[in-house]
């Protein structure tokens, strides 16, 4: 790919709260770019990008789908690699891993709902990966649409700096087009051509003053970008050209200082072409993003890779999918170098060589074979023996490990078993394939009961997993009641010495460690291990085994067998035997040290707390708040928006099973709710007693 082609490439995603219109917008982009010849509608189950049966039936996006389209802008042809991501909080991992490999994003907001809970989540994810974004206020045709209220919402809720480049002509049923503040012209879309054509019209008389006000704000902001523009502005504001405005807005967008905002109605075919122009104008090409940072696995020295086809190859696998026709497919972003079909690469994360038998350009679930792929592009590959989400693929002679992705812990579990014993192997292998695809889906076997326990991000997540088991893998299984994934925590700190000796004739086992075990810090997850061994009292090669022993021991907490959420361990001292000490001995010693140290510490149960938002007509508010109080809810805020009340609360997940049905009853079907994981919190004594009784049959006073 030449530098010109690379400059004419955009890798973008569409992100938003559920029901903001992401998939409908993507379908319009496919139509206007000529990729589709008919408009696919989500509500009819005909959306190209929602290709899974479950997506078509439910009208929601479950898995992020990738496609490539081409758009002509100013006599040049631009290639856009586009990823449509889910909006439901249970599938937030799909957004997370997509944003990790994208250069820019379109943040979609509903003109009625404004900034909704999942909008805030995906905005934070984009901040985390420093992804420049433009915003599109969709559904301007809906009753209650208010473009300017959404701008205020963006400022107050997500601390964005929205810069409108358009203002709407009319709202709700009257929405006809937009006033473009750059051109200082108005445009209306032609309904008869399915929005394919639009015409310039005079700016409506009632919008002239408002359009001038917002255009002046835009020009003033642009003038602050550099001294040259400021001087032009002081001499004559109208002397600043459209191209200078675009350049200044682009720079501020790429620096994450502003978010350009456009508006329209994807469903009514209005505004999408101007959105595509904005993608080209304001979002970066692969050449304009920072070089990717990584570590050389041989030297442990930091290295970087530029978006250049001549550099050594480096790519990141961001999604694994199982295809019934070609087997396991790995979606990857190539950051540098060139990759050819049939070539060998090093998986730096596993240390193994892999042969890329085929490279595919994906369009939802359809595939086009490619011979080569170069820096800055996104594609899929077939032929891997072992690959996981977040693995780095690189040139064997120039290895690099890119920063891996972190995923949230599951909060809900269900026990499953095959309907007949002969299907047990099929069930376990099918679950393993689904776990390969989805890093937030976990499987474990309960040591006490032998049951298979599957864990995920919510009821819908597990429902879809079980549905896929039946449809794709033809496995029928029985399932138990959903269970909350509790955790345990240790409070305080203790020093402990553990000696492990075993003599069984011949070579024995010996390990000796002195550790300080601390309950860890709030907000941290997992094990923080600090090696303070001096003078080689424990050889270097045994230290990772001590860390591994504590990590494994944390999976089975001392109170009720739940995972210990966070722990800090300082390895202070120890000793070894030149013959009897080995890695296994130190791992077993560490596990015993955890158990014995924990016995001296205070132990508490932790339960997942959820952020809940309920949107309801005012007359049902009292009943809904009373119901939340009964569910141990902690009311955070009540506010009004577009004639409805918005209730925000934190509620324990264990109290929220079946809540959607209950809410429907309380509000006669007129209220909606959305819920996402917030944090783990210490259970009160009554909840702890109930959990211990349920899990172990233990009565605690």
N, C-alpha and C positions, 0 to 999 in steps of 0.2 A: 504494500500500500504506500503510495507516494505521499510526501508531506502535504500536497494539495488535497489528496483524497482523505487524508487523516484530518486535515482542517475541516473538511466537508462532512465529518462524521459526528453524530451526537448519540451518546448513550444515556437514555433518560428513562425514568419510571413515573408512573402516575400513582399518587398516594392520597388517601383520604379516609374519613370515617365511613362506616358501612352506609350504603344508600345515598352517597353524595353524587353518584353518577360516573364512577371511574370507568367501568366496563362500557357503558353507553358512549362515553367520550372516546374511548379507544376504538369502538366500532365505527364511529364517525371518522376518526383519523384513517382507518383502513379504507373507508369508502372514498373519502376525498383524495387520498393518495393513489387510488386505483388498485389497491391490494384486494379489496372486495368489490363485487359488482352489485351487491344488494345490501341494504341496511339490516344488520342483525340486531334483534331487540332482546334485551335481558328478560322482560316480562313474558315474552313468548317462548323462551327457552331456545332462541335462535342465535345467541351471541357467539361469534367465532371463537373469542378468547375464553369463554366459559365452556370448554369442550367436555369436561367431566359430566357424567350423567347426574351426579349429585348437585353440581352447580346449576345445570339446566332446570332440574326439578325445583330447587329451592330459590333460584334467582339470586344467588350470592356467589362471590368468587372465593374459592377455597385454596387454590394453588396459583402462584404467580406464573403467568404465561408470557413467553417472549415472542417477538416478531420483528421483522425488519421492513421498513417502508422507505420510500424515496419521495422527496418534496423539492419542487423547483422554487428557488428564491433568487431574485435578481440575476437571472440568466445563468445560474449555477444549479447543479443537481446535488442535493444533500441526502446522505444516508442517515436514517434514524433507527437505531436499535432501541426498541420500546418494550418495557416490561409493565404489564398490568398487574398490580398487587391486590391482595384481599384487604377488606376494610374491617372484617370482624376480628375482635381482640384475640380470639382463640387461635388465629392464624398469623399473629403478629410476627412470628419468625420469618414468614415469607417476605415481609417488608424489610425486616432487619438484614437478611442476607442479600436482598436485591440492592438496597442502598449501599451496602459495602462495596459493590462493584460498579455502581453508576456514577456518572460525572455530573448529572443534573437531575432535577425532578420537577414535575408539575404537581403542586399541592392544590387539590380540588376542595372547594368549600361549597356547601349547600347554601343558597341565597336565603333560605328560610331558617335552617338550623344553625348557621354560622359556624363557629369553632366548637365542634363537639368533642367528647372525651377521646375518641380514637384519633381525631385530628391532632390533639395535643401530643399523644404518644408518638405518632409518626413524625411530627415536627421535631420532637426531642431526638428521635433516632437520626433524622437528617442533620441536626446540629452536631450530634456525636461524630458522624462521619464527614462533617464539613461539606455537605452537598449543597451547592447553590440551587435555588429554586425560584420558579415563577408561580404565581397563584392564578387560579381560574375560578371565579364565582359562578357556579353552575345553577341551573334550575331557576333562572330569572323569570320564567313564565309561571312559576308556582304561586299560589295564593299565599300572601305573607312575605314574599320576597323583598329583601331590603339590602341593596348593594352597600350602602354607606354604613349600615349597622354591622355588616360583616367586617368592614375595614376597622371599625372601633373594637370589635371582638378580637381581631388579630393583634391589635396593639395591647389590649388588656390581658388576654388569656395566654398568648404564646410569646408576648414581648417582641413581636415582629415589627419591622418598619415598612409597612405597605406603601407602595407608590403607585397610585392608579394611573394607568396609561390609557384607559377608556372610562367613560361613564355611560350608563345605560340610557337608551331612549325608551321611556315607559317601563313599567314593572307589572308583574303578574300577567293578566290577560292582555295588557296593553304593550307588553314588551315586543319591540319591533326591530331594534338594532342598537348600534353604539355610536357615540361620538369619540373618534380617535383623537386624543390630545396631542399626539405627535404631528399628525397631518392637519389638525384643526379642521377636520371634515367629519361628516356624519355618513354612516353606511347602514342600509337596510337589506335584509336577506329576502330572496325570492322563494316563497313557499312552494311554488309549482315545480321548481327544479330541485327539490329536496335540499335546499340550502346550498346547492353547488355554485350558484351565482349570487352576487350581491351588488347593489348599485349605490353610487354616491347620491346623497340627498342633502338639501339645505339643513343646517343645524336648526332644530325646532326653536321657535322664539322663546319658549319658557325655559330652555336650557342654555341659552347664549351666555347669560351672566355666570351661571355655575360652571360651564365649560371653560370660560375665560379664567375664572378663579383657580380651577384645578390645573389648567395649562400654565398659569403664572407660577403656581407652586412648583410644578415640574421643572420649569426653566430656571427658577431660582435655585432649586436643589442641584441642577446640572452645573450652574455657574460656580457653585462652591467646590466643584471637583478639581479645578486647577486655575492657576493665575490667568492664563490666556483667555479662558472662557469667562472668568470674572470681569476682565477688562472689557470684553465684547459686550457683556451684560450691562455694565455701567454706561457704555457708550450708547448701545441700542439693543434692548432685549430681543427684538425681532431679528437681529443679525446672526443669532445662534442658529445654525442650520439643523435640519432633521438628522443628518448623518452624525453631527457633533453630539446631539442629544442621545442618539442610539449608542454611540461609543462610550459616553459617560455613564449611561444607565447600565450598559453591559459590564463596565469595569466595577461599578459599585455592587452589582449582583454577584459577580465572581468573587469579590472580596467579602461576601456575606453581610454587607452593610444594609442592603435594601432588598425588598421583594416586589418586583413589578407585578401589578394586579390587572387582570383582564376579566371580562364577564361575558356571559352568553347562556344559551340553553342547548346542550348537546342533543337532548331528546327532540327538540323542535328545530334542530339543524341550524342553529345560529351561533356564530362566533368561533367555530372550530378552525377555519382557515387562518384567521388572524392569530389564533393560539399557536398554530404551526409556524407561522412567520416569527412569532415571539421566541419559540424554541430555538430557531436558527439564530436570531439576533442576540439573545441574552444568555443562553446556556452554553457551557464551554465545550470545545472539541477536546479529544484526548490529549492534544498538544498543550492545552491551556491549564491542565490540572497539575498539581505537584507530582514530581516523580515518586514512584511507590517505594516505600522503605521496607527493608527486610534484614535478615541476619544470615551470614554465610554459615551453614551448619558444620563446616569443617574447622573454621577458624574462630567461630562465634563473634566475628567482627561485623558491625553494621555495614550494609551495602544498600545501594539504591539502583533503580532501573528507570530509564527514560522511555517515553512512548516513541520508540524508534525501531523499525523493522530490522535494522542492522545490529542491534544490541543482542546479547545472549537472551534466549527465550525464558520468559517467566509468566506464569498464569495462575489464577486462583479458581479452584472449583467451588462455586457458591451454591450449587443445588444438585442433588442426585435424584433421578426419577427412574422408575421401573416401567419399561415399555413392553407390551406383550409381543411385539414383533421383533425388536432388536435387543432386548434385554436391558441392562443397566446403562442409562445415559447420564453423563456428567455435563452440566452446564458450566461454562467457564468464561472468565474474562481474561484476555491475553494483554498483559501490560507492556511487554517488550518482546522484540524478536519475531520470528516466523515459525509457524508449526505446519508440517506437511502430513497429510494422511499417510499412514503406514510407517511413520517414524517412531523412534523410541524416545521416551522422556524419563526423567527421574522424578518420582514423587518424593519431594524433600521431607514431607511429613512422616512417611513410613520408611524412607530409605530404600525403596524398591524401584526397579526399572519397570516401566509399563509401555506397551505398544499401543499407539493410537491407530486402531484399524480403520476408523472412518471419522470424518469431521462433518457435522451437519449444521445447516442453518435452519433454525426452527421458526415455524409459523403456527403458534398454538401447539397442536399435537401433530402437525404435518412437518415433513422433513425434506430438505433439499441438500444433496451431497456437495461438499466443497473439497477441492484439492488442497488448498492452503488457506491459512488464516494468519493475519499479521497484527502487529501491535495496535491496540486501541479498539479491537473488535470483540464481539460477544458471540459465542457459538456453543455447540454441544459436541461431545465426542463419545464414541463407542469403543469398547475393547478392554476396559480396565478390569484387572483381577480384583484389586482392593483399592477403594477410594472412598473418602468421607467428605462431608461438607466442610469447607475450610482448608482442604489440603492444597499445598503448593506444587505445581508442576513446573519443572525447569530443565534447562540444558544440563546434561550430565557433567560437563567439564566446568560449568560455572554455576554451582548450586546456590540457591537462595531460599530461605524460608520466610514467607510473608506472614504478617501478623494474622493469627487465627481469629475466628469469630467466637464471641461469647453469647450463649443463649440462656433464657430464663429457665428456672426450675419448674417442673410440672407441679400442679397444685391439687389435682384430683385423680383418683385411682379407681379401677374396677377390676374385680377378679373375673377371669374368663376360663372356660374349659371347653374342649371339643364335645360335640354331641355324641360322638362315638370314639372309643379309645384309639381306634386305628387311624384316626385323623390327627392324633397328637403331633406327630412329626411335621405334618403339613401345616398345622396351626403355628408351631414355633418357627418354622422357616419363613412362613408368610409374614408373621409379626416382625421377624428380623429384617426382612426386605423393607417393610414400612418404616422401621426405626432407622434404617440407612438413609431413607429419603428425608425424614423429619427429625431434626435434633432435639425438638421439645417433646418427642414421644419416647417414653422409656418402658422397658420390659424387665421384670425381675421375677424370680420364683420365691415364694414365701417359704422360709426354711422350716417353719412349724407345720404348715398345712400341705405344702407341696403345690399350692395353687399358683397359676400364672397371674401376676398382677401387672396390668398395663396402666400407665400414668400419662396424663396430658394436661393441656392448658385450660380445659373447661368441658362442660357436658357436651357441647356441640362438637368439639374436637374429637372426643372419644366416640361419639355417635357416628361421625364420618369415618373414623378408622374401622369401626365394626361393620359399617355399610360396605366399605371397600373390601374388607375381608371376604364378605359374602359374594360381592359382584365380580371382583377382579380375580380373587384367588379361590373362589368356590369353596370356602370353608364356612360351615355353620357352627356357631358356638353359643353356649349358654353364658350369660353374664350375671354377675351379682349386682347389688345396689352400689351406686357410686359412693366412694369413700374419700374423705378429705386427706390430703397428704400432709399430715402433721410433721413437725420436726421437734428436735430436742435441743436444749442449750445447757451448758454448764456455766455456773456463776462462780466468780472468784478465781484464785490460782493456788496451785500446790506444787511443791517440789517432791519428786519421787524417784527412788532408785529401783531399778528392776534388773534382776539377774536371772538369766534363763540357762539352766543346765540340764542336759539329758545324756545319760550314759547307758547304752544298750549293748555293750560289747563291741569292740572295734572302734571306729571313729564316732565320737559323740557330737553333741551340740553345745555351744557356749556363746553367750552374748551378755553384755553388761552395759546398761545405759543409765545415765542420770539426766532427768529432764525436769523442766518447769512447764507445767500444763496450765494454760490460761484460757478462760472461757471465750476469748476473742472480742472483737469490737462490733458495735451495732452497725448494721448496714453492710458489713463484709460477709462474703460467702466463702465457704471452704476452709482449707487449712493454710495457715501462715506458718511456715517451718523455718526456724532460724538455727543455723549450724554454728555453734560456738566452741567446737572441739579444738583444743590446742595441742601441739606437740605430737600429733599422730596417735593419740590414745585409742581412737577408733580409725582404722584405715579408710581412706577416701571412698573406696569401692563399696563399703558397707553403709555409708551415709544415706544414699537414695533408698536403701531397703528399710531404714528406720522411718524415713518420711512415708514410704509406701505402706508400711505397717499401720501407722496412725491414720492414713487416708482410708484404708480398708476398714479399720476399726470404727471410724466415724459413721460408716454406712449402717451400723447396727447399734443404736444408742443404748445407754445403760438403764433408762427408765422404762421404756415400753418397746424398744427395738426400732424406733424411728430414727432417721438420719440426723446426726448432729449438725446443726446448721453452720456453725463457725467455731474455729479453734485456733489458738496460737500455741506452738510448742517450741521451746528453746532447748536444744540439745547441749547440755553443759559439760558432761564428762562421760567416761565409760572405760571399758577395757575389753580385750579380746584374747583369744587363745590361738596360737600360730597354726594349730592343726584342727581344732574342733570348731572354730568360728567360720561361718560362711554367711552368704546373703540371707538365706532362709532363716537361720538362727536369729539374726538381728531383726528380721521382719516379725517373727513370732514374738520376740522380746518386746517390740514396740506395741504390738496388739495387746499383750498382757499388761504393759505399762499403762496404756490408755484405760483399760478396764479397772485396774487397781487404783489409779489416780482419780478416776471419775467417782469411785466409791467414796472418796474423801471430800467430794465437792457437792455443792447444792445443784440439784437437777430440776429443770422446769420444762414443761411442754410449750411448744410454740404453734400457733395456728395461723393459717393464711388469712389476711384481711383484704377485702376487696373495696375498690373505689366504685361506688354506685351513683349513677345519675338517672333520675326519673323525670320525665317531661310529662306534665299532666294538666288538664283543665283545673282551675282553682277549686271547684266544688268538691273534688275528691282528695284534696291535699291533706285534710285532717285524718281521714281513714288511712291514707298511705303512710303518714308519719307515725301514727299509732302502731301500725303493723311493723314498721322498721324498729320502733322501740322494743316491741316484743321479740324481735330477732337480734337483740343486743346491738342494734345499730347506733352509731355515733353521728348525729346530725351535724354537718359542717356548714352548710349554706343553703339558703332559699332565695331565689331571684326570679324576676319576671322577664319573659322574652316573647314577643309577638302574641300577646294575649294568653300565654300559658305560664305555668309555674315550673321552675327547675329546682328539684331537690337534690342536693349532693350530700352523700353520707359515706361513712366507712362501716362495713358490715362483715362479720365473720363468714367465710365461705360455707362453713358447716350449717349455717342457718338459711342458706339461699337456694337450696334445692327446690325446684318447682316454683320458684318465685314468679316467673313470667306468667304462669297460669293463675296464680293468686292475684297478681296485679291486674290481670284482665278482668277478674271478677270484681275487684275493688273499684275499678274505674270504668266499668261497662265497656271495656275494650278500647277506651280512648286515651290511655296512657302508654308510653313506651319507656323502656329502660335499657341502659347499657352498663356493663360491669367489667372492670379489669383488675388484675392483681396489683396490690399496692406494696405490702410488706408482711413479714411474719411478726406476730405479737404474742407475748406471754399469755397463756390461757389462765382463766381464773380457776380456783380450786374445784368448783363444781364440774366444770368441763373436764379437767384433768381426771377427776374421779370417774366420770362417765366413760372417758376414753379408755382408761385402764380396765374398767369393768368389761367394756365391749371387746377390747383386744385380747386381754389375758384372763378375763373372769376374776380379776382381783378386786376385792372390796377395800377401799381406802377411806379412813375416817378423816 
